[in-house]
Amino acid sequence: QVQLVESGGGLVQAGGSLRLSCAASGSVFSISVMGWYRQAPGKQRELVAAVTSRGSTNYADSVKGRFTISRDNAKSTVALQMNSLKPEDTGVYYCNVAAGGVPYWGQGTQVTVSS
């Protein structure tokens, strides 16, 4: 099993920046993909960004050019640098990893962007 601990998040004005971090522990050797999802009030959870163990990245169209995902395989961590934040980026952000074909989720961290 894999345990995920998230940090970061908070309240920021539109145009500001935040950085989310997620540290994995447990069976980290089996982790393939690491990423971030978000869920806005009344909406479905959606993929924000993901990175494979080889460094290939995938971003939601809505965050391309503003968010950057990075991964440290040696430390089993994944980070999401969020710049030029918009009110529509508000939501609960969840760290997600796939390990041995099983998805694991963090507890979620709130990001609120005020206009």
N, C-alpha and C positions, 0 to 999 in steps of 0.2 A: 504493500500500500504506500501511498504518497500523501504527505501532509503539506499543506500550503499555508503560508503566513504572509498576508499582504500588509503593506504600509503605504502611507501617502494619502492623497485625496484631501478634500476639504472644500472651503469656499473661496472662490476667486472671481474677480470681475472679468467681464468679457475682454478678450485680448490678452489676458494673462496666461501664465504657464503653471503647470503642476507636473509632478513626477510620481508615478506609482511604481512600487517595487513588490516583488513576490519572491519568497524564498521557499524552495522545496526541500523536503527531508523524507527519509524513508528509502524506498526502493527507487532512488533517483537514477540508477544505472539504466532503468528501463524506459526513461522518458524520451519521447520522440519530439512531439510538437509542444511548444509552450505559447500561450497567448492570453489575450484579454478580451472579454466580452463586456457588454454593458446592457443595462435594462432601465429604460426610462419609465416613469409612471404611466401605467395603462398600455404599455407596449411590450412586445416580445423581446426576449434577450437576443442580442445580435453580436456578431463577431466584429471586433474593432481592429485587431491586428494579431498576427500569429507569426511565429518563427520556427523553422525546423532546426534539428540538431546540426545541420550543415550551414545554417545561416540564411536560408531562403525565407523571404518575408512575404506576407500577404496583408493588405490593408483594405478596410472598407473605403469605398469611394469618398464617403463624406469626411474622412480624416486624412486622406492622402495629401502630402505636402505640409501637414501640420503636426502629425504625430509620428514618433519614431519608436519602434520596438527594438530592444537589444537584449542579448542573452549572454550569460557567462556560464558556460558548461562546467567549468571547474568548480564554481560555487553553486551551481544549480539554481541560478536566479534569473529572473526575467524582469525587465523594466519597461515602462511606457512613459516616454517624455511627451507631454502634451503642450503644444504651443498654440498661440492664437485661438484660445478657447472661445467657444460660442455658447450662448444659452442652451442651444439644442444639444450640447454635449453633456448636459446634466443627466445624472443617473447613478445607479449603483454599478460599479465596475468590479468584475469578477476575474480573478486569475484562473486560468484553466490549463491543465496539462494532460497529455495523453501518454499513458505508461502501460506498456504491454497490451495496448488496445483498449484500455479502460480509461474513461475520462474522470478527472478529479477536479474539484472546484474549491476555490478559496471562500472565505466567509463573506466577501464583498466589502467594498469601501465606497463611501458616498463622495461623489464629485458634484458640486453645485456651482454653476456659472451664472452670475448675476448680470443683468443687462444695464 
